[in-house]
């Protein structure tokens, strides 16, 4: 578990809601491969868009 993580509700598909997991995965992939990484979509299966929007920086 990463620092600051707390238990949250699961998504509609039953997966744990872990917005920090994407960053953890990308940092690990970069450390292992050193290759550029491109994230094209990082969605969440929910009826509540506020969960998704709070973790997406505004542009």
N, C-alpha and C positions, 0 to 999 in steps of 0.2 A: 504494500500500500504506500501511496505517496503521502508526504506531509500535507495536512489540511483536509484529507479525504474523510468524509463521513458517510454513513449509510444513507442512501436515498432510495426513492421508489424505483421499481423496475420499469422498463419501457413496455409498450403494448405487446412486444414479442417475447417478453420475459427476461431480457438481458438487463444487467445492472446498469444504471445510469452513471457513467464514469467519464465526464468530459475531459478529465486529466489523462485518461488512458491514451488518447490520440497523441498527445505530446510525448508521453513516455515511450510509446512505440516508435515515433519518428526520431526521437533522440537516439534510441537504441539502433535503429536502422542506419542512421548517419554514422554513429560510432563504429559499426561493424563494416559498412561498405564504403563510406566516404563519398557516396554518390549523391547528386542533387535529388531532392524529393519534391513532389508536387501533389498537393491534396486538392482534388477537384470537388469533392462533396463530403461533408461530414454531418449527416442528418441524424435524426432521432425519431423513433417510432412512438409518437405521442399525439394525443388530441389537444395538448396544451402547448401552443407555440412559445409561450413565455419561457419554458425550459430551454428550448433551442436558442431563442433570441438572446437570453442572458449570457450565453457563452460565445456568441458571435460578435466580434468587435464591430461597432458602427462605422460606416464608411462615409 
